[in-house]
């Protein structure tokens, strides 16, 4: 008996008990749907994070203070004051780092911001005009501060879109005066909306001011032991993607020379945009697999349901099995018949599960929280696993049916 004949026999047997077959498939439907839905959410999150990382700038390199040994312990990046404004100026010098095209140091603190009764606590980032270029983050209205604002320590501010909405609502903030830690600043611009929290903190909920003003007039940035105002991070942009690694090597050599580092640990940490992207893709990939594995448990439960129903079916159809064997059916024919029934149940359940999982993914899309991504790989994985479940859990009932003695089967009541 070939596969087509086995399917022709299996379908009427399953349709004879529609309710039981439907309930048996339910476990597979839920399992496949859960696998597809959770994998699509995980892959969507991975794509969203990757898009955010690529959107924070072009060929970005992050130089952070820290990663030094103090008292025998390794400090985390950003936890020590080791980078200064002079370091950033040295990196920006073409003679020192020819593969670096722009540099934007940051000095960030949280502060209380007040306007006409509105009061918010938000990050204040002191930086330079190159920040726009380095981070691919531009003003939506007005202008960013320029070199002259740095030189004369201007009290000017550029608001993130969320901060502008919180302070001014529908009112235009241009030319208005806000108070940061009770010091007046004139609003000269509003940044475009980045959306989400991003990988570099709250990009829309921030206020940008000249770094010289932040150091001297607002926060009084302390100086490092070797002189120079401290910075929280130095952002650098390489000439192009292929220049990122050479630029990193140039920055390392320059900073080791400036900080007089020979054999000890570096007192700074350097990461590229690709390093962060690779790290986050690895983390989200593991989480996606973990989510899929959790959902696959329901497929195992569905498989157990298939095995139970097939065992019941074998018991109910014992006389039919004996009759088929008496007229010449071989053990392999009986085995194939019940295996095909188990696989048909799992395949039909898998197909309905695909629609169920796709529907869940679309509902998640409609919430606007995340854009799910349904890949062909996840669909094939879910359906393939459901078929494997049908085969695995159908083997025992099918084997039991195939081993029945035809004489005993015919006498079974």
C-alpha positions in Angstrom: 0.0 0.0 0.0 1.5 3.4 -1.0 1.3 6.7 0.7 -1.6 8.0 -1.3 -3.8 5.0 -0.4 -2.8 5.4 3.3 -4.0 9.0 3.2 -7.2 8.0 1.5 -7.8 5.6 4.3 -6.7 7.9 7.1 -8.9 10.9 6.2 -12.3 9.1 6.4 -11.1 7.5 9.7 -10.4 11.0 11.1 -13.6 12.5 9.8 -15.6 9.8 11.4 -14.8 11.5 14.7 -14.6 15.2 13.9 -14.9 16.5 17.4 -12.2 14.2 18.7 -9.9 14.9 15.8 -10.5 18.7 16.3 -9.7 18.6 20.0 -6.6 16.4 19.2 -5.3 19.0 16.8 -5.9 21.8 19.3 -2.7 21.2 21.1 -0.7 21.3 17.8 -2.6 24.4 16.7 -1.8 26.3 19.9 1.8 25.0 19.9 2.5 26.0 16.3 0.7 29.3 16.7 2.7 30.1 19.9 6.0 29.2 18.2 5.4 31.4 15.2 4.0 34.3 17.3 6.8 34.3 19.8 9.5 33.9 17.2 8.0 36.7 15.2 8.0 39.0 18.3 11.6 38.0 19.0 12.8 38.6 15.5 10.8 41.9 15.3 12.5 43.1 18.5 15.9 42.1 17.1 15.2 44.0 13.9 13.9 47.1 15.8 17.1 47.1 18.0 19.3 46.7 15.0 17.5 49.6 13.3 17.9 51.8 16.3 21.6 51.1 16.6 22.2 51.8 12.9 20.1 55.0 13.3 22.3 56.5 16.1 25.0 57.5 13.7 27.4 56.6 10.8 30.4 54.4 11.4 30.3 55.3 15.1 33.0 54.7 17.6 32.3 55.1 21.4 35.2 55.9 23.7 34.2 55.6 27.3 36.2 56.2 30.5 36.9 53.3 32.8 37.8 49.7 32.6 40.8 50.3 34.9 42.0 48.5 37.9 41.6 50.3 41.2 42.4 48.4 44.4 42.7 45.2 42.5 39.2 45.4 41.0 38.3 46.1 37.4 35.9 49.0 37.1 33.1 49.1 34.6 33.3 51.3 31.5 32.2 54.8 32.2 32.7 54.5 36.0 36.0 56.4 36.1 37.0 59.9 35.2 39.8 59.4 32.7 38.7 61.1 29.5 38.9 64.8 29.0 37.9 67.4 26.5 41.6 67.7 25.4 41.5 64.0 24.6 38.6 64.6 22.3 40.4 67.5 20.6 43.4 65.4 20.1 41.3 62.6 18.5 39.7 65.2 16.2 43.2 66.3 15.0 43.7 64.8 11.5 47.4 64.5 12.1 46.7 62.1 15.0 43.8 60.1 13.7 43.4 60.5 9.9 40.6 57.9 9.7 38.4 59.9 12.1 36.2 62.4 10.3 34.3 64.0 13.3 34.3 63.9 17.1 31.6 64.9 19.6 32.4 64.6 23.3 29.6 64.5 25.8 29.3 65.6 29.4 25.9 64.5 30.8 24.1 65.0 34.0 20.4 65.0 35.1 18.9 68.4 36.1 15.7 70.0 37.0 14.2 72.1 34.1 11.4 74.6 34.7 9.3 76.7 32.3 6.1 78.6 33.3 5.1 76.1 36.0 6.1 73.0 34.1 8.9 71.1 36.0 10.7 68.1 34.6 13.9 66.2 35.5 15.7 65.3 32.4 19.2 64.5 31.1 21.3 67.5 30.1 24.0 66.7 27.5 26.8 69.2 27.0 28.4 68.5 23.6 29.8 70.1 20.4 28.3 71.1 17.0 29.6 67.9 15.5 27.1 65.9 17.5 24.5 66.3 14.8 26.8 64.8 12.2 28.2 62.0 14.3 24.9 60.8 15.6 22.9 61.5 12.4 20.5 63.4 14.7 19.4 66.8 13.4 17.2 69.7 14.4 13.6 69.8 13.3 13.1 73.4 14.1 15.6 76.2 14.7 19.3 75.5 14.8 21.9 73.6 16.7 24.5 75.6 18.6 27.7 76.4 16.7 31.4 77.0 17.4 30.8 80.6 18.5 28.3 79.4 21.1 31.1 77.2 22.5 33.7 80.0 22.5 31.5 82.5 24.4 29.9 80.0 26.7 26.4 80.8 25.4 23.4 79.8 27.6 21.5 78.3 24.7 19.6 75.0 24.6 18.3 72.6 22.0 15.4 70.4 23.2 14.6 66.8 22.4 11.1 66.4 20.9 9.7 64.7 24.1 11.2 67.4 26.4 9.7 70.1 24.2 6.3 68.6 24.4 6.5 68.1 28.1 7.5 71.7 28.8 5.6 73.6 26.1 2.8 71.4 24.9 1.4 72.9 21.7 3.3 76.2 22.2 6.4 76.9 20.1 9.5 76.8 22.4 11.6 78.9 19.9 13.2 81.9 21.7 11.6 81.0 25.0 13.7 81.0 28.2 13.9 77.9 30.4 15.7 77.4 33.7 18.1 74.5 34.1 19.0 74.2 37.8 17.7 77.8 38.2 20.0 79.1 35.4 18.3 80.7 32.4 18.8 79.2 28.9 17.3 80.4 25.7 15.8 77.7 23.4 17.3 77.9 19.9 16.2 74.6 18.5 14.1 71.4 18.7 15.5 68.0 17.6 13.7 65.6 15.3 12.0 62.7 16.9 14.1 59.6 17.1 11.5 57.3 18.7 12.1 54.7 21.4 14.7 54.7 24.0 17.5 53.7 21.6 20.8 52.1 22.6 22.3 55.4 23.9 19.6 56.3 26.4 16.6 58.5 26.0 17.3 60.4 22.8 14.1 62.4 22.7 13.9 63.2 26.4 17.1 65.3 26.5 18.4 68.8 26.3 21.6 69.7 24.5 23.8 72.6 25.5 27.4 73.7 24.6 29.8 71.5 26.5 31.8 74.5 27.6 28.7 76.0 29.2 27.9 72.7 30.9 31.4 72.6 32.3 31.8 76.2 33.5 28.3 77.6 34.1 26.0 74.7 34.9 27.7 71.7 36.4 31.2 72.9 37.1 32.8 69.8 35.5 35.7 68.7 37.6 39.1 68.3 36.0 41.1 65.1 35.7 44.3 64.6 37.6 46.3 65.5 34.5 44.2 68.6 33.8 41.4 69.2 31.4 37.7 69.0 31.8 36.2 65.5 32.1 33.8 64.1 29.6 31.3 61.2 30.0 31.9 59.7 26.5 33.7 60.7 23.3 31.8 59.8 20.1 33.8 59.6 16.9 32.8 58.9 13.4 35.2 57.1 11.0 35.5 58.1 7.4 33.7 55.0 6.2 32.8 51.5 7.3 36.2 50.1 6.3 38.0 52.8 8.3 36.4 51.9 11.6 39.0 49.4 12.7 42.0 51.5 11.6 40.4 54.5 13.4 40.1 52.4 16.6 43.7 51.5 16.4 44.7 55.1 16.0 42.6 56.2 18.9 44.0 53.5 21.2 47.6 54.4 20.3 46.9 58.1 20.8 45.1 57.7 24.2 47.7 55.3 25.5 50.4 57.8 24.7 48.4 60.8 26.2 47.6 58.8 29.3 51.2 57.5 29.6 50.0 53.9 29.5 52.7 51.3 28.8 52.1 47.9 30.5 49.1 48.6 32.7 45.4 48.2 31.7 43.9 50.8 29.4 41.9 53.4 31.4 39.3 53.6 28.6 37.0 51.4 26.7 36.4 51.5 23.0 33.4 50.0 21.2 32.2 50.4 17.6 28.7 50.5 16.3 29.2 47.0 14.9 30.4 45.7 18.3 27.2 46.9 19.9 25.1 45.6 17.0 26.7 42.1 17.2 26.3 41.9 21.0 22.7 42.9 20.9 21.9 40.5 18.0 23.5 37.7 20.0 21.5 38.5 23.1 18.2 38.9 21.2 18.9 35.8 19.2 19.3 33.8 22.4 16.1 35.3 23.8 14.3 34.4 20.6 15.4 30.8 20.7 14.4 30.7 24.4 10.9 32.0 23.6 10.6 29.5 20.8 11.7 26.6 23.1 9.1 27.6 25.7 6.4 27.7 23.0 7.6 24.3 21.7 6.6 22.7 25.0 3.0 23.1 24.0 3.8 21.2 20.9 5.0 18.3 23.0 1.7 18.5 25.0 -0.1 18.3 21.7 1.9 15.3 20.7 1.0 13.5 23.8 -2.6 14.2 23.0 -2.1 12.7 19.6 -0.6 9.6 21.1 -3.5 9.2 23.6 -6.1 9.5 20.9 -4.3 7.1 18.5 -4.1 4.5 21.3 -7.9 4.9 21.8 -8.3 4.6 18.1 -6.3 1.4 18.0 -8.4 -0.1 20.7 -11.7 0.9 19.0 -10.6 -0.5 15.6 -9.0 -3.7 16.8 -11.6 -5.8 14.8 -10.9 -3.7 11.7 -7.2 -4.3 12.1 -7.8 -8.0 12.4 -10.0 -8.1 9.3 -7.5 -6.2 7.3 -4.7 -8.6 8.3 -6.9 -11.5 7.5 -7.4 -10.4 3.9 -3.7 -9.9 3.4 -2.6 -6.5 4.9 0.9 -6.7 6.1 2.3 -5.3 9.4 4.0 -2.4 7.4 0.6 -1.5 5.9 -1.1 -1.2 9.4 1.9 0.7 10.7 1.8 3.1 7.8 -2.0 3.6 8.2 -1.8 4.8 11.8 1.4 6.8 11.3 -0.2 8.6 8.4 -3.3 9.4 10.6 -1.0 10.8 13.3 0.9 12.9 10.8 -2.3 14.2 9.1 -3.5 15.4 12.4 -0.3 17.2 13.1 0.0 18.7 9.6 -3.6 20.0 9.6 -3.0 21.3 13.1 0.2 22.9 12.0 -1.5 24.7 9.0 -4.2 26.1 11.2 -1.5 27.0 13.8 0.3 29.1 11.1 -2.9 31.2 10.6 -3.4 31.4 14.4 0.2 32.5 15.0 0.1 35.0 12.1 -3.1 36.4 13.6 -1.4 36.9 17.0 1.5 38.6 15.3 -0.8 41.0 13.5 -2.6 41.9 16.7 0.8 42.7 18.3 1.5 44.9 15.3 -1.7 46.7 15.8 -0.8 47.7 19.3 2.2 49.7 17.9 4.5 48.4 20.7 6.7 46.4 18.2 6.7 45.4 14.6 6.7 41.6 14.4 8.6 39.8 11.7 7.3 36.4 10.4 10.1 34.7 8.6 9.8 31.6 6.4 12.4 29.9 8.6 10.1 30.2 11.7 7.1 28.8 9.7 9.1 25.9 8.3 10.5 25.2 11.8 7.1 25.2 13.5 5.5 23.0 10.8 8.5 20.6 10.6 8.5 20.3 14.4 4.8 19.5 14.4 5.3 16.8 11.7 8.1 15.3 13.8 5.9 15.4 16.8 3.2 13.5 14.9 5.7 10.9 13.8 7.3 10.5 17.2 4.1 10.2 19.2 2.4 8.1 16.5 5.0 5.4 16.4 4.0 3.6 19.6 0.2 3.4 18.7 1.0 2.4 15.1 3.5 -0.2 16.3 1.0 -1.6 18.8 -1.7 -1.8 16.0 0.8 -3.5 13.6 1.7 -6.2 16.2 -1.9 -7.3 16.9 -2.5 -10.9 16.2 -5.2 -11.1 13.5 -7.0 -14.1 15.2 -7.1 -12.3 18.6 -8.1 -9.0 16.9 -11.1 -10.7 15.1 -12.3 -12.1 18.4 -12.0 -8.7 20.2 -15.3 -7.3 21.5 
